[in-house]
Amino acid sequence: MTIVVDHDTNSVIWCHDKHGKEVLSDFFELLTPEQRESIECISADGARWIAACIEELS
């Protein structure tokens, strides 16, 4: 499962029943360029695919 949380509001803003780079990419593709640029901090576990996805798409 993939869950994206807004840490400022403590609310879930997106979730998916699967995980992986393609799934997380789906989330980032929903965002406008302005929304991507407004992301200040990302927290995640140590999975390399998460870091790779964030570097490519955030």
PDB file with one MODEL, atoms N, CA, C and O in Angstrom:
MODEL        1
ATOM      1  N   MET A   1       0.844  -1.169   0.000  1.00  0.00           N
ATOM      2  CA  MET A   1       0.000   0.000   0.000  1.00  0.00           C
ATOM      3  C   MET A   1       0.891   1.233   0.000  1.00  0.00           C
ATOM      4  O   MET A   1       1.951   1.255   0.625  1.00  0.00           O
ATOM      5  N   THR A   2       0.440   2.256  -0.712  1.00  0.00           N
ATOM      6  CA  THR A   2       1.138   3.539  -0.740  1.00  0.00           C
ATOM      7  C   THR A   2       0.198   4.601  -0.195  1.00  0.00           C
ATOM      8  O   THR A   2      -0.939   4.730  -0.650  1.00  0.00           O
ATOM      9  N   ILE A   3       0.675   5.354   0.772  1.00  0.00           N
ATOM     10  CA  ILE A   3      -0.135   6.402   1.390  1.00  0.00           C
ATOM     11  C   ILE A   3       0.666   7.699   1.379  1.00  0.00           C
ATOM     12  O   ILE A   3       1.820   7.730   1.807  1.00  0.00           O
ATOM     13  N   VAL A   4       0.046   8.768   0.885  1.00  0.00           N
ATOM     14  CA  VAL A   4       0.665  10.088   0.887  1.00  0.00           C
ATOM     15  C   VAL A   4      -0.091  10.931   1.904  1.00  0.00           C
ATOM     16  O   VAL A   4      -1.316  11.047   1.852  1.00  0.00           O
ATOM     17  N   VAL A   5       0.669  11.520   2.838  1.00  0.00           N
ATOM     18  CA  VAL A   5       0.088  12.285   3.935  1.00  0.00           C
ATOM     19  C   VAL A   5       0.610  13.717   3.882  1.00  0.00           C
ATOM     20  O   VAL A   5       1.789  13.945   3.615  1.00  0.00           O
ATOM     21  N   ASP A   6      -0.261  14.665   4.133  1.00  0.00           N
ATOM     22  CA  ASP A   6       0.147  16.058   4.314  1.00  0.00           C
ATOM     23  C   ASP A   6       0.505  16.206   5.786  1.00  0.00           C
ATOM     24  O   ASP A   6      -0.372  16.160   6.648  1.00  0.00           O
ATOM     25  N   HIS A   7       1.785  16.383   6.076  1.00  0.00           N
ATOM     26  CA  HIS A   7       2.224  16.462   7.472  1.00  0.00           C
ATOM     27  C   HIS A   7       1.746  17.743   8.159  1.00  0.00           C
ATOM     28  O   HIS A   7       1.618  17.778   9.383  1.00  0.00           O
ATOM     29  N   ASP A   8       1.484  18.781   7.387  1.00  0.00           N
ATOM     30  CA  ASP A   8       0.991  20.026   7.985  1.00  0.00           C
ATOM     31  C   ASP A   8      -0.424  19.877   8.531  1.00  0.00           C
ATOM     32  O   ASP A   8      -0.761  20.437   9.574  1.00  0.00           O
ATOM     33  N   THR A   9      -1.253  19.108   7.807  1.00  0.00           N
ATOM     34  CA  THR A   9      -2.655  18.946   8.226  1.00  0.00           C
ATOM     35  C   THR A   9      -2.931  17.584   8.855  1.00  0.00           C
ATOM     36  O   THR A   9      -4.039  17.323   9.323  1.00  0.00           O
ATOM     37  N   ASN A  10      -1.911  16.714   8.863  1.00  0.00           N
ATOM     38  CA  ASN A  10      -2.072  15.349   9.372  1.00  0.00           C
ATOM     39  C   ASN A  10      -3.217  14.610   8.688  1.00  0.00           C
ATOM     40  O   ASN A  10      -3.979  13.890   9.333  1.00  0.00           O
ATOM     41  N   SER A  11      -3.329  14.798   7.372  1.00  0.00           N
ATOM     42  CA  SER A  11      -4.409  14.141   6.648  1.00  0.00           C
ATOM     43  C   SER A  11      -3.866  13.357   5.457  1.00  0.00           C
ATOM     44  O   SER A  11      -2.880  13.745   4.830  1.00  0.00           O
ATOM     45  N   VAL A  12      -4.528  12.255   5.166  1.00  0.00           N
ATOM     46  CA  VAL A  12      -4.190  11.450   3.994  1.00  0.00           C
ATOM     47  C   VAL A  12      -4.713  12.191   2.769  1.00  0.00           C
ATOM     48  O   VAL A  12      -5.882  12.572   2.715  1.00  0.00           O
ATOM     49  N   ILE A  13      -3.830  12.392   1.778  1.00  0.00           N
ATOM     50  CA  ILE A  13      -4.268  13.085   0.580  1.00  0.00           C
ATOM     51  C   ILE A  13      -4.339  12.169  -0.637  1.00  0.00           C
ATOM     52  O   ILE A  13      -4.939  12.529  -1.650  1.00  0.00           O
ATOM     53  N   TRP A  14      -3.726  10.981  -0.545  1.00  0.00           N
ATOM     54  CA  TRP A  14      -3.769  10.037  -1.665  1.00  0.00           C
ATOM     55  C   TRP A  14      -3.350   8.673  -1.159  1.00  0.00           C
ATOM     56  O   TRP A  14      -2.465   8.570  -0.310  1.00  0.00           O
ATOM     57  N   CYS A  15      -3.971   7.632  -1.669  1.00  0.00           N
ATOM     58  CA  CYS A  15      -3.536   6.281  -1.326  1.00  0.00           C
ATOM     59  C   CYS A  15      -3.816   5.343  -2.489  1.00  0.00           C
ATOM     60  O   CYS A  15      -4.660   5.611  -3.345  1.00  0.00           O
ATOM     61  N   HIS A  16      -3.089   4.245  -2.494  1.00  0.00           N
ATOM     62  CA  HIS A  16      -3.211   3.225  -3.533  1.00  0.00           C
ATOM     63  C   HIS A  16      -3.004   1.872  -2.875  1.00  0.00           C
ATOM     64  O   HIS A  16      -2.245   1.756  -1.913  1.00  0.00           O
ATOM     65  N   ASP A  17      -3.666   0.863  -3.381  1.00  0.00           N
ATOM     66  CA  ASP A  17      -3.572  -0.454  -2.753  1.00  0.00           C
ATOM     67  C   ASP A  17      -2.300  -1.215  -3.124  1.00  0.00           C
ATOM     68  O   ASP A  17      -2.064  -2.303  -2.600  1.00  0.00           O
ATOM     69  N   LYS A  18      -1.490  -0.673  -4.005  1.00  0.00           N
ATOM     70  CA  LYS A  18      -0.216  -1.301  -4.386  1.00  0.00           C
ATOM     71  C   LYS A  18       0.929  -0.343  -4.049  1.00  0.00           C
ATOM     72  O   LYS A  18       0.701   0.775  -3.587  1.00  0.00           O
ATOM     73  N   HIS A  19       2.159  -0.798  -4.289  1.00  0.00           N
ATOM     74  CA  HIS A  19       3.323   0.055  -4.048  1.00  0.00           C
ATOM     75  C   HIS A  19       4.318  -0.141  -5.179  1.00  0.00           C
ATOM     76  O   HIS A  19       4.215  -1.093  -5.953  1.00  0.00           O
ATOM     77  N   GLY A  20       5.255   0.742  -5.265  1.00  0.00           N
ATOM     78  CA  GLY A  20       6.290   0.663  -6.284  1.00  0.00           C
ATOM     79  C   GLY A  20       6.459   2.010  -6.977  1.00  0.00           C
ATOM     80  O   GLY A  20       5.655   2.927  -6.811  1.00  0.00           O
ATOM     81  N   LYS A  21       7.519   2.093  -7.750  1.00  0.00           N
ATOM     82  CA  LYS A  21       7.855   3.349  -8.413  1.00  0.00           C
ATOM     83  C   LYS A  21       6.736   3.824  -9.338  1.00  0.00           C
ATOM     84  O   LYS A  21       6.434   5.016  -9.391  1.00  0.00           O
ATOM     85  N   GLU A  22       6.122   2.890 -10.066  1.00  0.00           N
ATOM     86  CA  GLU A  22       5.055   3.268 -10.987  1.00  0.00           C
ATOM     87  C   GLU A  22       3.857   3.846 -10.241  1.00  0.00           C
ATOM     88  O   GLU A  22       3.235   4.803 -10.702  1.00  0.00           O
ATOM     89  N   VAL A  23       3.537   3.268  -9.095  1.00  0.00           N
ATOM     90  CA  VAL A  23       2.406   3.750  -8.308  1.00  0.00           C
ATOM     91  C   VAL A  23       2.687   5.150  -7.777  1.00  0.00           C
ATOM     92  O   VAL A  23       1.838   6.034  -7.891  1.00  0.00           O
ATOM     93  N   LEU A  24       3.849   5.363  -7.207  1.00  0.00           N
ATOM     94  CA  LEU A  24       4.191   6.688  -6.689  1.00  0.00           C
ATOM     95  C   LEU A  24       4.278   7.705  -7.817  1.00  0.00           C
ATOM     96  O   LEU A  24       3.920   8.868  -7.630  1.00  0.00           O
ATOM     97  N   SER A  25       4.747   7.286  -8.975  1.00  0.00           N
ATOM     98  CA  SER A  25       4.781   8.171 -10.138  1.00  0.00           C
ATOM     99  C   SER A  25       3.376   8.633 -10.507  1.00  0.00           C
ATOM    100  O   SER A  25       3.181   9.782 -10.905  1.00  0.00           O
ATOM    101  N   ASP A  26       2.401   7.743 -10.376  1.00  0.00           N
ATOM    102  CA  ASP A  26       1.007   8.118 -10.651  1.00  0.00           C
ATOM    103  C   ASP A  26       0.575   9.296  -9.797  1.00  0.00           C
ATOM    104  O   ASP A  26      -0.109  10.199 -10.278  1.00  0.00           O
ATOM    105  N   PHE A  27       0.974   9.289  -8.522  1.00  0.00           N
ATOM    106  CA  PHE A  27       0.629  10.411  -7.641  1.00  0.00           C
ATOM    107  C   PHE A  27       1.254  11.701  -8.144  1.00  0.00           C
ATOM    108  O   PHE A  27       0.559  12.708  -8.280  1.00  0.00           O
ATOM    109  N   PHE A  28       2.550  11.688  -8.424  1.00  0.00           N
ATOM    110  CA  PHE A  28       3.235  12.905  -8.850  1.00  0.00           C
ATOM    111  C   PHE A  28       2.687  13.430 -10.174  1.00  0.00           C
ATOM    112  O   PHE A  28       2.671  14.639 -10.401  1.00  0.00           O
ATOM    113  N   GLU A  29       2.239  12.535 -11.044  1.00  0.00           N
ATOM    114  CA  GLU A  29       1.693  12.964 -12.330  1.00  0.00           C
ATOM    115  C   GLU A  29       0.345  13.667 -12.175  1.00  0.00           C
ATOM    116  O   GLU A  29      -0.069  14.399 -13.074  1.00  0.00           O
ATOM    117  N   LEU A  30      -0.340  13.460 -11.065  1.00  0.00           N
ATOM    118  CA  LEU A  30      -1.603  14.149 -10.800  1.00  0.00           C
ATOM    119  C   LEU A  30      -1.388  15.606 -10.394  1.00  0.00           C
ATOM    120  O   LEU A  30      -2.305  16.423 -10.485  1.00  0.00           O
ATOM    121  N   LEU A  31      -0.178  15.927  -9.946  1.00  0.00           N
ATOM    122  CA  LEU A  31       0.122  17.261  -9.443  1.00  0.00           C
ATOM    123  C   LEU A  31       0.468  18.224 -10.574  1.00  0.00           C
ATOM    124  O   LEU A  31       1.050  17.832 -11.585  1.00  0.00           O
ATOM    125  N   THR A  32       0.106  19.469 -10.388  1.00  0.00           N
ATOM    126  CA  THR A  32       0.538  20.512 -11.318  1.00  0.00           C
ATOM    127  C   THR A  32       2.002  20.844 -11.016  1.00  0.00           C
ATOM    128  O   THR A  32       2.507  20.495  -9.949  1.00  0.00           O
ATOM    129  N   PRO A  33       2.676  21.509 -11.938  1.00  0.00           N
ATOM    130  CA  PRO A  33       4.059  21.926 -11.647  1.00  0.00           C
ATOM    131  C   PRO A  33       4.140  22.791 -10.381  1.00  0.00           C
ATOM    132  O   PRO A  33       5.095  22.680  -9.612  1.00  0.00           O
ATOM    133  N   GLU A  34       3.145  23.646 -10.171  1.00  0.00           N
ATOM    134  CA  GLU A  34       3.145  24.502  -8.982  1.00  0.00           C
ATOM    135  C   GLU A  34       3.013  23.670  -7.707  1.00  0.00           C
ATOM    136  O   GLU A  34       3.659  23.961  -6.700  1.00  0.00           O
ATOM    137  N   GLN A  35       2.183  22.645  -7.754  1.00  0.00           N
ATOM    138  CA  GLN A  35       2.029  21.783  -6.585  1.00  0.00           C
ATOM    139  C   GLN A  35       3.321  21.027  -6.302  1.00  0.00           C
ATOM    140  O   GLN A  35       3.715  20.891  -5.143  1.00  0.00           O
ATOM    141  N   ARG A  36       3.976  20.538  -7.331  1.00  0.00           N
ATOM    142  CA  ARG A  36       5.258  19.844  -7.136  1.00  0.00           C
ATOM    143  C   ARG A  36       6.283  20.776  -6.513  1.00  0.00           C
ATOM    144  O   ARG A  36       7.018  20.389  -5.604  1.00  0.00           O
ATOM    145  N   GLU A  37       6.327  22.000  -7.006  1.00  0.00           N
ATOM    146  CA  GLU A  37       7.300  22.965  -6.497  1.00  0.00           C
ATOM    147  C   GLU A  37       7.011  23.359  -5.051  1.00  0.00           C
ATOM    148  O   GLU A  37       7.920  23.779  -4.336  1.00  0.00           O
ATOM    149  N   SER A  38       5.773  23.230  -4.615  1.00  0.00           N
ATOM    150  CA  SER A  38       5.418  23.636  -3.256  1.00  0.00           C
ATOM    151  C   SER A  38       5.786  22.595  -2.202  1.00  0.00           C
ATOM    152  O   SER A  38       5.697  22.873  -1.006  1.00  0.00           O
ATOM    153  N   ILE A  39       6.194  21.409  -2.627  1.00  0.00           N
ATOM    154  CA  ILE A  39       6.581  20.361  -1.678  1.00  0.00           C
ATOM    155  C   ILE A  39       7.887  20.769  -1.004  1.00  0.00           C
ATOM    156  O   ILE A  39       8.893  21.006  -1.672  1.00  0.00           O
ATOM    157  N   GLU A  40       7.861  20.847   0.305  1.00  0.00           N
ATOM    158  CA  GLU A  40       9.033  21.291   1.063  1.00  0.00           C
ATOM    159  C   GLU A  40       9.808  20.148   1.685  1.00  0.00           C
ATOM    160  O   GLU A  40      11.025  20.242   1.846  1.00  0.00           O
ATOM    161  N   CYS A  41       9.128  19.079   2.035  1.00  0.00           N
ATOM    162  CA  CYS A  41       9.787  17.989   2.742  1.00  0.00           C
ATOM    163  C   CYS A  41       9.085  16.680   2.392  1.00  0.00           C
ATOM    164  O   CYS A  41       7.858  16.625   2.306  1.00  0.00           O
ATOM    165  N   ILE A  42       9.868  15.644   2.193  1.00  0.00           N
ATOM    166  CA  ILE A  42       9.316  14.318   1.911  1.00  0.00           C
ATOM    167  C   ILE A  42       9.930  13.341   2.902  1.00  0.00           C
ATOM    168  O   ILE A  42      11.148  13.297   3.072  1.00  0.00           O
ATOM    169  N   SER A  43       9.077  12.561   3.552  1.00  0.00           N
ATOM    170  CA  SER A  43       9.580  11.513   4.444  1.00  0.00           C
ATOM    171  C   SER A  43       9.125  10.166   3.893  1.00  0.00           C
ATOM    172  O   SER A  43       8.009  10.025   3.392  1.00  0.00           O
ATOM    173  N   ALA A  44      10.001   9.195   3.997  1.00  0.00           N
ATOM    174  CA  ALA A  44       9.709   7.860   3.463  1.00  0.00           C
ATOM    175  C   ALA A  44      10.640   6.856   4.127  1.00  0.00           C
ATOM    176  O   ALA A  44      11.580   7.222   4.832  1.00  0.00           O
ATOM    177  N   ASP A  45      10.353   5.580   3.885  1.00  0.00           N
ATOM    178  CA  ASP A  45      11.294   4.573   4.376  1.00  0.00           C
ATOM    179  C   ASP A  45      12.506   4.548   3.437  1.00  0.00           C
ATOM    180  O   ASP A  45      12.598   5.397   2.551  1.00  0.00           O
ATOM    181  N   GLY A  46      13.396   3.642   3.597  1.00  0.00           N
ATOM    182  CA  GLY A  46      14.646   3.642   2.861  1.00  0.00           C
ATOM    183  C   GLY A  46      14.617   2.980   1.498  1.00  0.00           C
ATOM    184  O   GLY A  46      15.676   2.712   0.931  1.00  0.00           O
ATOM    185  N   ALA A  47      13.441   2.707   0.954  1.00  0.00           N
ATOM    186  CA  ALA A  47      13.374   2.031  -0.348  1.00  0.00           C
ATOM    187  C   ALA A  47      14.011   2.891  -1.434  1.00  0.00           C
ATOM    188  O   ALA A  47      13.687   4.071  -1.573  1.00  0.00           O
ATOM    189  N   ARG A  48      14.906   2.301  -2.190  1.00  0.00           N
ATOM    190  CA  ARG A  48      15.615   3.050  -3.232  1.00  0.00           C
ATOM    191  C   ARG A  48      14.676   3.534  -4.320  1.00  0.00           C
ATOM    192  O   ARG A  48      14.900   4.597  -4.899  1.00  0.00           O
ATOM    193  N   TRP A  49      13.624   2.773  -4.611  1.00  0.00           N
ATOM    194  CA  TRP A  49      12.701   3.179  -5.666  1.00  0.00           C
ATOM    195  C   TRP A  49      11.965   4.454  -5.278  1.00  0.00           C
ATOM    196  O   TRP A  49      11.587   5.227  -6.158  1.00  0.00           O
ATOM    197  N   ILE A  50      11.752   4.695  -4.004  1.00  0.00           N
ATOM    198  CA  ILE A  50      11.089   5.932  -3.567  1.00  0.00           C
ATOM    199  C   ILE A  50      12.010   7.119  -3.853  1.00  0.00           C
ATOM    200  O   ILE A  50      11.582   8.117  -4.432  1.00  0.00           O
ATOM    201  N   ALA A  51      13.245   7.009  -3.454  1.00  0.00           N
ATOM    202  CA  ALA A  51      14.205   8.104  -3.698  1.00  0.00           C
ATOM    203  C   ALA A  51      14.353   8.374  -5.188  1.00  0.00           C
ATOM    204  O   ALA A  51      14.398   9.533  -5.599  1.00  0.00           O
ATOM    205  N   ALA A  52      14.428   7.329  -6.003  1.00  0.00           N
ATOM    206  CA  ALA A  52      14.563   7.513  -7.451  1.00  0.00           C
ATOM    207  C   ALA A  52      13.349   8.216  -8.034  1.00  0.00           C
ATOM    208  O   ALA A  52      13.488   9.102  -8.877  1.00  0.00           O
ATOM    209  N   CYS A  53      12.186   7.836  -7.601  1.00  0.00           N
ATOM    210  CA  CYS A  53      10.948   8.446  -8.091  1.00  0.00           C
ATOM    211  C   CYS A  53      10.883   9.918  -7.688  1.00  0.00           C
ATOM    212  O   CYS A  53      10.522  10.767  -8.504  1.00  0.00           O
ATOM    213  N   ILE A  54      11.221  10.218  -6.465  1.00  0.00           N
ATOM    214  CA  ILE A  54      11.171  11.592  -5.964  1.00  0.00           C
ATOM    215  C   ILE A  54      12.170  12.468  -6.724  1.00  0.00           C
ATOM    216  O   ILE A  54      11.854  13.605  -7.074  1.00  0.00           O
ATOM    217  N   GLU A  55      13.352  11.952  -6.976  1.00  0.00           N
ATOM    218  CA  GLU A  55      14.363  12.721  -7.718  1.00  0.00           C
ATOM    219  C   GLU A  55      13.886  13.031  -9.127  1.00  0.00           C
ATOM    220  O   GLU A  55      14.136  14.123  -9.637  1.00  0.00           O
ATOM    221  N   GLU A  56      13.208  12.091  -9.758  1.00  0.00           N
ATOM    222  CA  GLU A  56      12.748  12.279 -11.128  1.00  0.00           C
ATOM    223  C   GLU A  56      11.541  13.202 -11.234  1.00  0.00           C
ATOM    224  O   GLU A  56      11.437  13.987 -12.177  1.00  0.00           O
ATOM    225  N   LEU A  57      10.633  13.109 -10.275  1.00  0.00           N
ATOM    226  CA  LEU A  57       9.319  13.717 -10.466  1.00  0.00           C
ATOM    227  C   LEU A  57       8.958  14.856  -9.532  1.00  0.00           C
ATOM    228  O   LEU A  57       7.961  15.535  -9.775  1.00  0.00           O
ATOM    229  N   SER A  58       9.717  15.095  -8.481  1.00  0.00           N
ATOM    230  CA  SER A  58       9.323  16.174  -7.567  1.00  0.00           C
ATOM    231  C   SER A  58       9.896  17.503  -8.023  1.00  0.00           C
ATOM    232  O   SER A  58       9.671  18.527  -7.377  1.00  0.00           O
TER     233      SER A  58
ENDMDL
END
